[in-house]
């Protein structure tokens, strides 16, 4: 079927929302919001409040929902995204540093990431470190793609001064890769490497697979925040794993049994756990709780995966 819908201006978009039962209020102000936010983006915040009663037209919204309620929800989600993004930034930098430093020192090798023996699958090693010419065309892996894309002065200085290796040392290379590529690298490394175990133990974890899973999940959440996408009630594609024991306060086995591993509460719990180690003076917990306490009427914590008695959980007290 061919898409045939015609574009409409903001005044028509306001009318469309009104026709769907949304109490608009000031139409001029609503049109201005839509011009700055976009109808398509804001419309996503109305989906949970469509009329889902038996025989109902699902295009229509509940009668108790106003345009201002939707704006309040959008602003709440924006502040929540900002909090999460800033918290993950600290975690990302700390993990980047730990991986580069621990492996470099343990292996006594600034270019340890080029050692295929440290990886558990050769194809993953190739996908990350490939750097060759085939039919006069460069074929490079994820690490080199990001190094070449970087405009950092220390990368340029390395290539001005040195002709080999083709990669800068680990502490330079890993400084310019994305969290997604960092996650791919750590995932590809053999979990039985003493260095990986040291990194995990430093974070109070006993299972390398847990940290691999967390890095994957947090990388995805970071990208969601960076692209200004909705987070408050999102069902994430990556379910988080929960450790059975940790050296720092986390969730008990009984508590994790009440949590949906692909909802925001699980992710916030992991961030909170890592923050207490990496940045113990962080204001993340205080700011998050303050935001939740002031959440607008459309925010239902259950939709974010919060269990009923979450405030009694040791990690959240």
Secondary structure, DSSP 4 states (H G I P E B T S, - for coil): ----PPP--HHHHHHHHHHTT-B---HHHHHHHHHHH-HHHHHTTTGGGB--STT--TTSBPTT-BHHHHHHHHHHHHHHHHHHHHHHHHHHHHHHHHHHHHHHHHHT-TTGGG-GGGBS-HHHHHHHH-EEEETTEEEE-HHHHHHHH---HHHHHHHHH---SSSPPHHHHHHHS-HHHHHHHHHHB-TT-HHHHHHHHHTT-S-HHHHHHHHHHHHHHHHHHHTT---TT---SSPPP--S--SS----HHHHTTS-TTSHHHHHHHHHHHHHHH-TT-SHHHHHHHHHHT--TT--GGGGT--TTGGGSGGG-
